[in-house]
Amino acid sequence: MNTFFKALNDPTRREILELLNSGDLTAGEIANHFKITRPSISHHLDLLKQAGLVVCVRKGQFQKYSINTTVFDEILKWMMQFK
C-alpha cells in the first residue's frame, strides 16, 4: 500500500491516471500530453505498474495502458473502515 501512495505523490503520475480514466492509451499517446521526454513517461508508467495502479496489455505492436480499478476499490474499502 505504501507503493500506492508514493505513486500518487507525483503530479505527473496523477495526471496520467486522469488521462487513463477516459480510456486505454498507448505510451506514445500518453507522452503526447506532456512536455517531458518519453523515457520519463516510461519511468512514470513503470512506477504506476509497480504500484498496481495501471495494467499494460500488448495489442499488436503497441502496449495499451489502463487503470487497474481493483486496486482503487481495495484502497477505498480499506479507507472506509476509518469513517
C-alpha positions in Angstrom: 0.0 0.0 0.0 3.0 2.3 0.6 3.9 2.0 -3.1 0.4 3.1 -3.9 0.7 6.4 -2.0 4.2 7.0 -3.3 3.0 6.6 -6.9 0.2 9.1 -6.2 2.5 11.6 -4.7 3.7 12.8 -8.1 1.6 15.2 -10.1 2.7 13.7 -13.5 1.5 10.3 -12.4 -1.8 11.7 -11.1 -2.3 13.4 -14.5 -1.5 10.1 -16.3 -4.2 8.4 -14.2 -6.6 11.2 -15.1 -5.9 10.6 -18.8 -6.4 6.9 -18.4 -9.7 7.5 -16.7 -11.1 8.4 -20.1 -9.9 5.2 -21.7 -6.9 3.0 -22.6 -3.9 4.7 -24.2 -0.5 3.7 -25.5 2.6 5.1 -24.0 3.0 7.4 -27.1 -0.5 8.7 -26.7 0.2 9.5 -23.0 3.5 11.1 -23.8 1.9 13.4 -26.3 0.1 15.1 -23.4 3.3 16.1 -21.7 6.3 18.3 -22.3 8.8 15.8 -20.8 10.8 13.1 -22.5 9.3 9.7 -23.5 11.8 7.9 -21.2 10.5 10.0 -18.3 6.9 8.9 -19.2 8.1 5.3 -19.4 9.6 5.7 -15.9 6.3 7.1 -14.5 4.3 4.3 -16.2 6.7 1.7 -14.7 6.2 3.1 -11.2 2.4 3.1 -11.7 2.6 -0.5 -12.8 4.7 -1.4 -9.8 2.1 0.2 -7.6 -0.6 -1.9 -9.3 -2.4 1.3 -10.4 -2.2 0.6 -14.1 -2.0 -2.6 -16.2 -0.4 -2.9 -19.6 -1.7 -5.2 -22.3 0.1 -5.8 -25.6 -2.2 -5.2 -28.6 -0.2 -5.9 -31.8 2.9 -3.8 -31.8 1.5 -1.5 -29.1 1.1 -1.7 -25.4 -2.1 -0.2 -24.1 -2.3 1.1 -20.6 -5.4 1.2 -18.5 -6.4 1.9 -14.9 -6.5 -1.1 -12.5 -9.7 -0.3 -10.8 -9.4 -3.3 -8.4 -6.6 -1.6 -6.5 -8.6 1.6 -6.1 -11.6 -0.5 -4.8 -9.3 -2.2 -2.3 -7.9 1.2 -1.1 -11.3 2.7 -0.8 -12.6 -0.3 1.2 -9.6 0.0 3.5 -10.1 3.7 4.0 -13.8 3.4 4.7 -13.0 1.4 7.9 -11.8 4.8 9.4 -15.0 6.6 8.6 
